[in-house]
Amino acid sequence: MIKFLKFSLLFFLLMATSIVGSQEQKNYKIHTIAFYNLENLFDTINDPNKFDESSPIMELKTNRYEAYKKKVKNMARVLADIGSEVSNNAPAIIGVCEVENQEVLEDVVNDSLLRDKNYGIVHYHSPDARGIDVALLYQKEFFYPITTSSHELKIYDNNTRKRVYTRDQLLVSGYLDGELMYIIVNHWPSRSGGEAKSQYNRIAAAKLSKYLVDSLQVIDPYAKVFIMGDLNDNPNNTSIKKGLKTEKDRNKIDFKGIYNPFENFFKDGLGTTAYRDAWSLFDQIMFTKPLLEKDYATYQFYKAGIFNKDYLITNKGTYKGYPFRSWSDGGFSGGFSDHFPVYVYVIKEVPTILSESLQKETN
């Protein structure tokens, strides 16, 4: 069902960017675009071609299948909830990481909380040593993918010169309500071995993402491109600021620049994952300048957020206030993920006559 939200011009002026126009009520269509690290979403089957036996669920001695069912249910609950307070719907597009295969995602999208959303899945197997991948979920009613591709990140250990096998980057192009969009889903190399020693890996990942953006902009300088993922770096780190050349001030972005709304969140002390009483904001969604125009005849950025509802937060113990993770102390905690999801809203103006007509059809 197509859903609309009505914002008065005054409300919109207060809550988002300014719109030049009359004081009459305007109608806007809104979608949520989200990203979520699903924290080791593995099935209970040992794959001989992967190192999945080291995954948390395979280390469980008992009740493995029960833990898997609960984990799937938890993931579906979060995905159904992200952005729904404003959009009245689950996200139209969701990037995910730390998934073992397409089958686990099929279990999630076929859960009773998401089944009626009719999500499609774009997934490729990565050469990651742990056997984890990135993927894209999309509501078929709103988004129609036309091309998908997986882009290999080749990096090598500085000391041994052996290849470090990590996640590919996923590029999906498609039409959101008939409007062409591009989504790049990432899970950049970790900080294993230390932030400084591993930094070159994430700089290499940033260069690959920037190459993909540049390539799209050569074809179409006005391309609307989203770069999302668990980047294992904060918005102010070198990989993002210099590798992707991001900007935190929307008014200072060059024609082919990239805006990162999460840099200001990080500056304010907010994060998506915590370690040793310090917050990091590794999960981010950035996008190109054409999503910042003031012509709302096409989809434009409305606002960004970190989805950190109370049920996603540990409420007691040593890690009180941290994300309520799924796996801890060698067992299943009943929680969700060690990362909070992030999201952005995109909106476009709907002509009043069309809006009234469509609303009557859906009543």
Buried (B, 14 or more C-beta within 10 A) or exposed (E): EBEBBEBEBEEBEEEBBEBEEEEEEBBBBBBBBBBBBBBBBBBBEEBEEBEBEEBBBBEBEEEBEEBBBBBBBBBBBBBBBBBEEBBEBBBBBBBBBBBBBBEBBBBBBEBEBBEEBEBBBBBBBBBBEBBBBBBBBBBEBBBEBEEBEBBEBEBEEEEEEEEBBBBBBBBBBBEBBEEBBBBBBBBBBBBEEEBEEBBBBBBBBBBBBBEBBEEBBEEEEEBBBBBBBBBBBBBBBEBBBEBBBBBBEBEEBEEBBBBBBBBBBBEEEBBBBBEEEEBBBBBBBBBBBBBBBEEBEBBBBBBBBBBBEEEBBBEEEEBEEBBBBBBBEEBBBEBBBBBBBBBBBBBBBBEEEEBEEBBEEEE
